[in-house]
Amino acid sequence: MMGAQAEVALASPPAPHTALRDGLWVGAALLLLLAWDLAGLDLPLARLYGSAQGFPWRDHWLTGGVLYGGARGLAWGIFAVLLLGMWWPLPVVRALSRRERVWWLATMLLCVALIPLIKRTSWTSCPWSLAEFGGTVVRYVPHGALGQRDGGPGGCFPSGHASTAFSFLAGWFALRERQTRAAKLWLIVTVAAGLMLGWVQMMRGAHYLSHSLWTAWVCWAVTALSFHCTRSWRSPTDGRSNVI
């Protein structure tokens, strides 16, 4: 009897993550970001790497070359592998239906496209434009000072480069109900890569660290919303039998 119950338990699909739970995580992360801005942590961190002579790491071969262009090339390479996985999926992806794989890739592209659109409307200029760091007349204006311009060209918020990594958060959502271990590993690697790229951009003077944190939040919020809004389309029956 106990053996039969165990078999039933193993065969049962994992409990779906609720929209409320994900919404609470999104809300909590937003509060932390607002607290970061109120604490004014961006400028002190930027001063660790910048001075009146500018940012020495701005054009360094490691930060401006390998960890900028190289990271972007690697990300598109991984995306190409996932795209091929539509027809020849890797073992960890085979548990997903084709619709789930389509959702994964489409959500990644949505995040990558959305961040530049937000940047176009931003009044925030990059740290290397500040007069304090050898730039022009640009002054630092915290994000909470709504309606105030910093006197520069703007268009630097949030971080587009960080979306190279944080767009991969879609993998965590896609895998977490079918491949728990793989999903956790995917999440850890994605967040670590995103924070590394965000720190590199801060070292270069290209972004404040909060720019990358906001990118992470936008990608997380958009992916969570997309995940729950498309659940019925992705899994009309058992989540694996649907085809397109």
C-alpha positions in Angstrom: 0.0 0.0 0.0 2.8 2.4 1.0 4.7 1.5 -2.2 1.7 2.3 -4.3 1.3 5.7 -2.6 4.9 6.5 -3.2 4.6 5.7 -6.9 1.6 8.0 -7.1 3.5 10.8 -5.3 6.4 10.4 -7.7 4.2 10.4 -10.7 2.3 13.6 -9.6 3.4 16.8 -11.3 5.0 19.4 -9.1 2.7 22.1 -7.7 2.7 25.1 -9.9 4.1 28.3 -8.6 1.4 30.8 -7.9 1.1 34.3 -9.3 0.7 35.7 -5.8 4.0 34.2 -4.7 5.9 35.6 -7.7 4.2 38.9 -7.3 5.3 39.2 -3.7 8.9 38.5 -4.8 8.7 41.2 -7.4 7.2 43.7 -4.9 9.9 42.9 -2.3 12.7 43.4 -4.8 11.2 46.7 -5.8 11.2 47.9 -2.2 14.9 46.9 -1.9 15.7 48.9 -5.0 13.9 51.9 -3.7 15.8 51.6 -0.4 19.1 51.4 -2.4 18.3 54.6 -4.2 17.3 56.4 -0.9 20.5 55.3 0.7 22.5 56.9 -2.1 24.8 54.0 -2.6 25.5 54.5 -6.4 27.9 57.5 -6.2 30.1 56.1 -3.4 30.6 52.9 -5.4 31.3 54.7 -8.6 34.0 56.7 -6.7 35.9 53.5 -6.0 36.8 53.3 -9.7 36.5 56.9 -11.0 38.2 60.2 -10.3 38.6 63.6 -11.9 40.8 61.8 -14.5 38.0 59.5 -15.5 37.6 55.7 -15.2 40.9 53.8 -15.8 38.9 50.6 -16.5 36.8 52.2 -19.2 38.8 51.0 -22.2 40.8 48.3 -20.6 41.1 45.1 -22.7 39.6 43.0 -20.0 36.6 45.1 -19.0 36.0 47.0 -22.3 36.8 44.0 -24.5 36.5 40.5 -23.1 33.9 41.2 -20.4 31.9 43.5 -22.7 32.0 42.4 -26.3 33.0 38.8 -25.3 30.2 38.4 -22.9 27.6 39.6 -25.4 29.0 37.2 -28.0 28.8 34.3 -25.5 25.2 35.2 -24.6 24.1 35.1 -28.2 25.9 31.8 -28.7 23.9 30.3 -25.8 20.8 31.7 -27.3 21.6 30.0 -30.6 22.0 26.7 -28.8 18.6 27.2 -27.2 17.1 28.1 -30.5 18.4 24.9 -32.0 16.9 23.2 -29.0 13.5 23.8 -30.6 14.3 20.9 -32.8 17.3 19.2 -31.1 16.8 20.0 -27.4 19.5 19.4 -24.8 18.7 16.7 -22.2 17.7 19.2 -19.5 15.2 20.9 -22.0 13.5 17.7 -23.2 11.1 17.8 -20.4 9.6 21.0 -21.8 7.0 21.1 -24.5 7.7 23.0 -27.7 5.4 25.8 -26.6 7.3 26.1 -23.3 10.5 26.4 -25.3 9.0 29.0 -27.6 7.9 31.0 -24.6 11.4 30.8 -23.1 13.1 32.2 -26.2 10.4 34.8 -26.9 10.5 36.1 -23.3 14.3 36.4 -23.5 14.0 38.5 -26.7 11.2 40.6 -25.1 13.5 41.5 -22.2 16.5 42.3 -24.4 14.3 44.5 -26.6 12.5 46.3 -23.7 15.5 47.6 -21.8 16.8 49.7 -24.8 13.3 51.1 -25.2 13.2 52.2 -21.6 16.7 53.7 -21.9 15.5 56.0 -24.8 13.2 57.7 -22.4 15.7 58.0 -19.5 17.1 61.4 -18.4 19.9 59.7 -16.5 23.4 60.1 -17.9 26.3 57.7 -17.5 28.8 58.2 -14.7 31.6 58.9 -17.1 29.7 62.0 -18.2 29.7 63.5 -14.7 31.9 66.6 -14.1 33.2 64.8 -11.0 34.7 62.1 -13.2 36.2 64.3 -15.9 33.0 64.7 -17.9 31.1 67.9 -18.8 28.7 69.8 -16.6 26.7 66.8 -15.7 25.7 66.4 -12.1 24.6 63.4 -10.2 20.8 63.2 -9.7 19.3 60.3 -7.7 16.5 58.3 -9.3 14.1 59.5 -6.6 14.4 63.1 -7.8 11.7 62.8 -10.3 11.5 65.4 -13.0 15.1 66.6 -12.5 17.6 66.4 -15.3 21.3 66.0 -14.7 22.3 68.3 -17.6 23.7 65.5 -19.7 22.6 63.4 -22.7 20.7 60.9 -20.7 19.8 57.5 -22.1 21.8 55.5 -19.6 19.2 53.9 -17.4 18.7 50.9 -17.0 21.7 48.9 -18.1 21.4 47.2 -21.5 24.6 45.2 -21.0 23.2 43.6 -17.9 20.2 42.4 -19.8 22.6 40.2 -21.7 22.6 38.0 -18.6 19.4 38.8 -16.8 17.2 38.0 -19.8 18.2 34.4 -19.2 16.0 34.5 -16.0 13.3 33.0 -18.3 15.2 29.7 -18.0 14.5 29.6 -14.3 10.8 30.1 -14.8 10.7 27.5 -17.6 12.5 24.8 -15.7 11.5 25.2 -12.1 8.4 23.1 -12.2 10.0 20.2 -14.2 13.7 20.3 -13.6 14.2 21.7 -10.1 17.9 21.1 -9.8 18.7 22.5 -13.2 16.4 25.5 -12.6 18.3 26.4 -9.4 21.7 26.1 -11.0 20.4 28.1 -14.0 19.2 30.8 -11.6 22.5 31.0 -9.6 24.6 31.2 -12.8 22.3 33.8 -14.3 22.3 36.1 -11.3 26.0 35.7 -10.8 26.7 36.6 -14.4 24.4 39.5 -14.3 26.0 41.0 -11.2 29.4 40.5 -12.6 28.5 42.3 -15.8 26.9 45.1 -13.7 30.0 45.5 -11.6 32.2 45.6 -14.7 30.0 48.4 -16.2 30.3 50.3 -12.9 34.1 49.9 -13.0 34.1 51.3 -16.6 31.9 54.2 -15.6 29.3 53.1 -18.1 26.6 52.6 -15.4 25.8 52.9 -11.7 25.3 49.5 -10.1 21.7 50.3 -9.5 21.2 50.5 -13.3 22.0 46.8 -13.5 19.9 46.0 -10.5 16.9 47.7 -12.1 17.6 45.7 -15.3 17.4 42.5 -13.2 14.1 43.7 -11.7 12.5 44.6 -15.0 13.6 41.2 -16.5 12.3 39.4 -13.5 8.9 41.3 -13.4 8.3 41.0 -17.2 9.2 37.3 -17.2 7.0 36.5 -14.2 4.1 38.4 -15.7 4.6 36.6 -19.1 4.9 33.2 -17.3 1.5 33.5 -15.6 -0.3 35.2 -18.4 0.6 32.4 -20.9 0.2 29.4 -18.6 -3.0 28.2 -20.3 -1.4 28.6 -23.7 1.8 26.8 -22.7 0.1 23.9 -20.8 -3.5 23.4 -21.9 -3.4 19.8 -20.6 -0.4 18.3 -18.8 2.2 20.8 -20.1 3.9 18.4 -22.4 1.5 17.1 -25.0 0.8 20.5 -26.7 2.3 21.2 -30.1 2.5 24.1 -32.4 
